[in-house]
Every structure is written in C-alpha cells, then in structure tokens.
Amino acid sequence: MTVLFGTVEYFEKEIVNHMSNEQLQDLSINKSLEIAYSSTKNDILNVFICSDIIRKDLFKNLEKAYEKVRISMGR
C-alpha cells in the first residue's frame, strides 16, 4: 500500500522511522517521540515549500499522527 505525503499515515511512519534512528534509540520513548515530532515539524517549516494553507493541513495531520503514535506506545 502506498502512503501519500502529508497524510496522517505518512507522518506516523516518519515519526516511527525517526524514533528508530540509532541516535534516538538510547533515549526514553517520550524523549525520542518528542525529538522525532520536532524534527518532522521543523522539516515542514523549513524544508518543504508550500502555501500556508497546505502547511496548516500538514501540521494538523502531523498532530494527529503524533497522538496516534503516542497512544499506541502507551504514553
């Protein structure tokens, strides 16, 4: 199944991928999750070029993905 950029599912995968990074594996799950979330949010702000309307939608989806990952990890 293909996951489209900007969807909740896409951001879930991004967060989990960031968390599996070797540099974050030694941190607590909460800290790793926060860093992965912040990194993804930073990418939306500074790397991805789009209109403010699209950016707002991306942030909404990122927030939803963050909550889903947080809940799935029992936090």
CYANA upper distance limits for C-alpha pairs under 8 A (distance plus 0.5 A):
  3 VAL  CA      7 THR  CA      7.91
  3 VAL  CA      9 GLU  CA      7.07
  3 VAL  CA     10 TYR  CA      6.19
  4 LEU  CA      9 GLU  CA      8.46
  4 LEU  CA     10 TYR  CA      6.74
  5 PHE  CA     10 TYR  CA      6.25
  5 PHE  CA     11 PHE  CA      8.46
  6 GLY  CA     10 TYR  CA      6.51
  6 GLY  CA     11 PHE  CA      7.19
  6 GLY  CA     58 LEU  CA      6.10
  6 GLY  CA     61 ASN  CA      7.45
  6 GLY  CA     62 LEU  CA      8.41
  7 THR  CA     11 PHE  CA      6.96
  7 THR  CA     58 LEU  CA      8.03
  7 THR  CA     61 ASN  CA      6.59
  8 VAL  CA     12 GLU  CA      6.66
  8 VAL  CA     61 ASN  CA      5.33
  8 VAL  CA     62 LEU  CA      6.77
  8 VAL  CA     64 LYS  CA      6.90
  8 VAL  CA     65 ALA  CA      5.63
  9 GLU  CA     13 LYS  CA      6.83
  9 GLU  CA     65 ALA  CA      7.35
 10 TYR  CA     14 GLU  CA      6.77
 11 PHE  CA     15 ILE  CA      6.55
 11 PHE  CA     40 THR  CA      8.49
 11 PHE  CA     61 ASN  CA      7.76
 11 PHE  CA     62 LEU  CA      6.18
 11 PHE  CA     65 ALA  CA      6.24
 11 PHE  CA     66 TYR  CA      8.31
 12 GLU  CA     16 VAL  CA      6.72
 12 GLU  CA     62 LEU  CA      8.25
 12 GLU  CA     65 ALA  CA      5.42
 12 GLU  CA     66 TYR  CA      7.33
 12 GLU  CA     68 LYS  CA      8.05
 12 GLU  CA     69 VAL  CA      7.02
 13 LYS  CA     17 ASN  CA      6.42
 14 GLU  CA     18 HIS  CA      6.60
 14 GLU  CA     36 ALA  CA      8.49
 14 GLU  CA     40 THR  CA      7.87
 15 ILE  CA     19 MET  CA      6.66
 15 ILE  CA     33 LEU  CA      7.64
 15 ILE  CA     36 ALA  CA      5.80
 15 ILE  CA     37 TYR  CA      6.64
 15 ILE  CA     40 THR  CA      7.72
 15 ILE  CA     66 TYR  CA      7.93
 15 ILE  CA     69 VAL  CA      8.35
 16 VAL  CA     20 SER  CA      6.77
 16 VAL  CA     36 ALA  CA      8.23
 16 VAL  CA     69 VAL  CA      8.24
 17 ASN  CA     21 ASN  CA      7.15
 18 HIS  CA     24 LEU  CA      8.18
 18 HIS  CA     36 ALA  CA      5.73
 19 MET  CA     24 LEU  CA      6.32
 19 MET  CA     25 GLN  CA      7.22
 19 MET  CA     32 SER  CA      6.10
 19 MET  CA     33 LEU  CA      6.80
 19 MET  CA     36 ALA  CA      6.41
 20 SER  CA     24 LEU  CA      7.20
 20 SER  CA     25 GLN  CA      6.58
 21 ASN  CA     25 GLN  CA      6.84
 22 GLU  CA     26 ASP  CA      8.13
 24 LEU  CA     32 SER  CA      6.01
 25 GLN  CA     32 SER  CA      7.78
 27 LEU  CA     31 LYS  CA      6.64
 27 LEU  CA     32 SER  CA      6.30
 28 SER  CA     32 SER  CA      6.53
 29 ILE  CA     33 LEU  CA      6.44
 30 ASN  CA     34 GLU  CA      6.66
 30 ASN  CA     75 ARG  CA      7.93
 31 LYS  CA     35 ILE  CA      6.68
 32 SER  CA     36 ALA  CA      6.61
 33 LEU  CA     37 TYR  CA      6.56
 33 LEU  CA     70 ARG  CA      8.05
 34 GLU  CA     38 SER  CA      6.56
 35 ILE  CA     39 SER  CA      6.49
 36 ALA  CA     40 THR  CA      6.70
 37 TYR  CA     41 LYS  CA      6.61
 37 TYR  CA     62 LEU  CA      8.47
 37 TYR  CA     66 TYR  CA      7.29
 38 SER  CA     42 ASN  CA      6.48
 39 SER  CA     43 ASP  CA      6.75
 40 THR  CA     44 ILE  CA      6.96
 41 LYS  CA     45 LEU  CA      6.84
 41 LYS  CA     59 PHE  CA      7.83
 41 LYS  CA     62 LEU  CA      8.06
 42 ASN  CA     46 ASN  CA      6.45
 42 ASN  CA     47 VAL  CA      8.18
 43 ASP  CA     47 VAL  CA      5.42
 43 ASP  CA     48 PHE  CA      6.86
 44 ILE  CA     48 PHE  CA      5.68
 44 ILE  CA     49 ILE  CA      8.41
 44 ILE  CA     55 ARG  CA      7.62
 44 ILE  CA     58 LEU  CA      8.10
 44 ILE  CA     59 PHE  CA      8.42
 45 LEU  CA     55 ARG  CA      8.35
 50 CYS  CA     54 ILE  CA      6.84
 50 CYS  CA     55 ARG  CA      6.97
 51 SER  CA     55 ARG  CA      6.69
 52 ASP  CA     56 LYS  CA      6.61
 53 ILE  CA     57 ASP  CA      7.02
 54 ILE  CA     58 LEU  CA      6.68
 55 ARG  CA     59 PHE  CA      6.70
 56 LYS  CA     60 LYS  CA      6.75
 57 ASP  CA     61 ASN  CA      6.77
 58 LEU  CA     62 LEU  CA      6.54
 59 PHE  CA     63 GLU  CA      6.58
 60 LYS  CA     64 LYS  CA      6.83
 61 ASN  CA     65 ALA  CA      6.62
 62 LEU  CA     66 TYR  CA      6.54
 63 GLU  CA     67 GLU  CA      6.78
 64 LYS  CA     68 LYS  CA      6.73
 65 ALA  CA     69 VAL  CA      6.65
 66 TYR  CA     70 ARG  CA      6.49
 67 GLU  CA     71 ILE  CA      6.50
 68 LYS  CA     72 SER  CA      6.54
 69 VAL  CA     73 MET  CA      6.71
 70 ARG  CA     74 GLY  CA      6.95
 70 ARG  CA     75 ARG  CA      5.83
 71 ILE  CA     75 ARG  CA      6.09
